[in-house]
Amino acid sequence: MTDENYEFEPESGLTLTMNGTSGTFRAGYNNENLEVKYLLTHVSLDPNSSMDKSLLKELAPFREIFDFKDLEFDELMQRDIDDSRVSHSLIPYILDQNNHASVKFFPPIVVLLLPTESGKVKPAAYYDKVTILGEPLKPVKGIKKWSCMRSGEPGDEVFQFDQPILYGNEPNNHNFVSLRVNPNRSKLVIVDGQHRAMALLALYRNTQKGWDGETKEAFKQYYEEWTPELINSFDLAGIKLPIIICTVPGLDENYTGDFNLKKAARSIFLTLNQTAKPVSNVRNLLLDDNDIISSFLRGILSTVKNRDLREESSFRIFNVELDQVDNKVKLQSTTAFTAVQHLYYIIEHLLLNSEDVKGVSPRSGRFKSRKSDGYISNLKQRLNALDVLGSDVTSTITRSSFSNKVERKLTEQFHSVYGKALLKIFENFYPYTVHCEAVLSLKSQISEKGEKTIKSVFFDGQGVAKVFEKHRQKLLEKYKDNSSPELSELLEQIDAKAKAIQGFEGGFKNDRFNRFIAPISDKAKLNDAEGNISEDLREIIHSIFENTLTTVAFQSALICGFFHIYEQVSSDFEGSSTVSLEEELSSYLESINVFFNPKSFSQLKRLVSVFSGLLKGEDASNMQYIERSADSFRNVVCRSEMQPDLWPKYRYVLLELWKPCSLDVGNVVSSELEECRQQVFSELHGDVLKKYCKEKMIHESELDDEARTHVFEVAFESFKSFVKHLTGAAGGLSASEYKSLVL
């Protein structure tokens, strides 16, 4: 007989088996929703349970399963894990035998079974073909009828649900139900409850030597106080947490709609977290599939993230703060110069505004709530939606409702104009260039040391840095109550890492400063009396980076301010002139970089005097510094707290510096600049007048001509000095012209 007479059954890849109860619910996206089929079971630390051991071996948080550099931003779906809270709060609670009963009633850990792309550890958009079968993988004696669902072909399966039909024709949801999984073709991704899951995983790994792998090792330190001996002294068999494993069978390779497994995961995540501990606003902006602005945001971030060593630009994804702690607008990350909230705000103001910027007046209203057709029509016009998509499709688009095709086309349109320009500005604005170069140097230094924890603190998000410091403080508190040798050793290790982190951070700031001043020809003038670079100057420049250059307001002015002028002139928008976006943008950057890239000590003094305070002296050894002097930005242009909506005030500063290459653009810049100057001076004069009246304890109506002239001269001198610091000259300012504005 030959082999043709035999039919070989391929060996199944479904090596992970879970038993429990089955059910369904629906997950939605826009106007579409699909059935989610799940298995509800428990996961335990029982050392005698092979099923639990197998499940815990395969279960892992998102950060460990998928490499960030291999993912697109539409594939992200998780918040950071607070390992300190897990180690110091959750684990003690779970191990306490008095809590075992209540732990069983915790909300379930929610897991989505995601298929992976062939040969990659990267989530696939759809399951392999889902087939309905009448036989289980492993028959059960006495049960004849089954309802089974399998994804993939025998031997190369992704998953299989087996449910018996005990009575009638309906599958039984409670008895003999199993979900079998192929770990080589799929990953169990925790969608919700990852802190509870991490508590179990840490305990399991510490007893099973399960911290192998680079992605796990960076977090091992948070759980080192939980030794195997200590863990095994507790009743591990009594610890059971509910877990629900979800599949979306309708999303297989034959599906033709707009949904996919990535969107399903985010839909489940956001739905569950509406009533759970709030997800950061930043993470919601990244995950929102029902906001076209978020789509453009993810497109920009994906472009930056996909850069490699061959890129000329030094701008990398770790220069963007991806998950700001406590929703703070001010940057917390050492390596970042911009953030998700910054970019989202900028994109909104680029695409949704319908009115011209009025001088230095604040931008009014909140764009996040602007979803009416009036606002979205501005976006459609700017992205030329009618020509790209046609009138029928364009008329159906809203900010929160659009198809995959529309999203893709509009994202391409956005990137071709606004996205490319935004990236060019971030890549070529001199202060950002030196920042990014210094960050790349920092990354190389840390990598050479081979310290995974320190690298994680700097390059895996500011949430990691916060968790690290929180963990250190918790260990300090424990050490005060119990100064055991083991805790002492752990604390020494953590303190050594904290000291190293501070050293790297200080070194980075020094490196950024040194790169910033590198073009200055007379560097000797930057030395203090001891012959060293002035520490005061270092701190001042660092403050300008932190409090001005990396703010939402400044970056909005830098980008939106340019497009506000360009759109007025270009025939591609509302203007009538044929002007080159590439040439005008290059001219704009060249102009402003003259000021922000000082080539001499005197030019550096001008920069400091504008944004920080008056800096006088021939060199740093005898310099005098007056913080927030009367002729600085914070007294002349903006005396209130600098909020994002005040970005037109920074726009005025940039208009003073801009030297357009096109006559038409130049005319608009000159007109806008004059409007800004008049408004800035009028507001400054009003403030000086108010202070004078308060000081003299008189009403404005009681001022004589001499007093009014004095007030004008004080205001005009401050304004004139500010413009001179900014442009190098103030000869074009006419006192009589400005006097006519206010007297």
Secondary structure as GFF3:
##gff-version 3
##sequence-region A 1 743
A	DSSP	three_ten_helix	3	5	.	.	.	ID=ss1
A	DSSP	beta_strand	16	29	.	.	.	ID=ss2
A	DSSP	beta_strand	32	44	.	.	.	ID=ss3
A	DSSP	alpha_helix	50	58	.	.	.	ID=ss4
A	DSSP	alpha_helix	62	65	.	.	.	ID=ss5
A	DSSP	three_ten_helix	68	70	.	.	.	ID=ss6
A	DSSP	three_ten_helix	73	75	.	.	.	ID=ss7
A	DSSP	alpha_helix	83	85	.	.	.	ID=ss8
A	DSSP	pi_helix	86	90	.	.	.	ID=ss9
A	DSSP	alpha_helix	91	95	.	.	.	ID=ss10
A	DSSP	three_ten_helix	97	99	.	.	.	ID=ss11
A	DSSP	alpha_helix	100	103	.	.	.	ID=ss12
A	DSSP	beta_strand	109	115	.	.	.	ID=ss13
A	DSSP	beta_strand	130	133	.	.	.	ID=ss14
A	DSSP	beta_strand	146	151	.	.	.	ID=ss15
A	DSSP	beta_strand	159	164	.	.	.	ID=ss16
A	DSSP	beta_strand	177	181	.	.	.	ID=ss17
A	DSSP	beta_strand	186	192	.	.	.	ID=ss18
A	DSSP	alpha_helix	194	208	.	.	.	ID=ss19
A	DSSP	alpha_helix	214	220	.	.	.	ID=ss20
A	DSSP	three_ten_helix	221	223	.	.	.	ID=ss21
A	DSSP	alpha_helix	228	232	.	.	.	ID=ss22
A	DSSP	three_ten_helix	236	238	.	.	.	ID=ss23
A	DSSP	beta_strand	240	247	.	.	.	ID=ss24
A	DSSP	alpha_helix	261	272	.	.	.	ID=ss25
A	DSSP	alpha_helix	281	287	.	.	.	ID=ss26
A	DSSP	alpha_helix	292	305	.	.	.	ID=ss27
A	DSSP	three_ten_helix	317	319	.	.	.	ID=ss28
A	DSSP	beta_strand	320	321	.	.	.	ID=ss29
A	DSSP	three_ten_helix	325	327	.	.	.	ID=ss30
A	DSSP	beta_strand	338	339	.	.	.	ID=ss31
A	DSSP	alpha_helix	340	351	.	.	.	ID=ss32
A	DSSP	three_ten_helix	367	369	.	.	.	ID=ss33
A	DSSP	alpha_helix	373	382	.	.	.	ID=ss34
A	DSSP	alpha_helix	385	389	.	.	.	ID=ss35
A	DSSP	alpha_helix	391	396	.	.	.	ID=ss36
A	DSSP	alpha_helix	404	414	.	.	.	ID=ss37
A	DSSP	pi_helix	415	419	.	.	.	ID=ss38
A	DSSP	alpha_helix	420	428	.	.	.	ID=ss39
A	DSSP	alpha_helix	430	449	.	.	.	ID=ss40
A	DSSP	alpha_helix	452	459	.	.	.	ID=ss41
A	DSSP	alpha_helix	462	481	.	.	.	ID=ss42
A	DSSP	alpha_helix	485	517	.	.	.	ID=ss43
A	DSSP	three_ten_helix	523	526	.	.	.	ID=ss44
A	DSSP	alpha_helix	535	544	.	.	.	ID=ss45
A	DSSP	pi_helix	545	549	.	.	.	ID=ss46
A	DSSP	alpha_helix	552	569	.	.	.	ID=ss47
A	DSSP	alpha_helix	581	596	.	.	.	ID=ss48
A	DSSP	alpha_helix	601	611	.	.	.	ID=ss49
A	DSSP	beta_strand	613	616	.	.	.	ID=ss50
A	DSSP	three_ten_helix	620	622	.	.	.	ID=ss51
A	DSSP	beta_strand	624	627	.	.	.	ID=ss52
A	DSSP	alpha_helix	633	636	.	.	.	ID=ss53
A	DSSP	three_ten_helix	644	646	.	.	.	ID=ss54
A	DSSP	alpha_helix	647	657	.	.	.	ID=ss55
A	DSSP	alpha_helix	663	696	.	.	.	ID=ss56
A	DSSP	three_ten_helix	700	702	.	.	.	ID=ss57
A	DSSP	alpha_helix	705	727	.	.	.	ID=ss58
A	DSSP	alpha_helix	735	742	.	.	.	ID=ss59
###
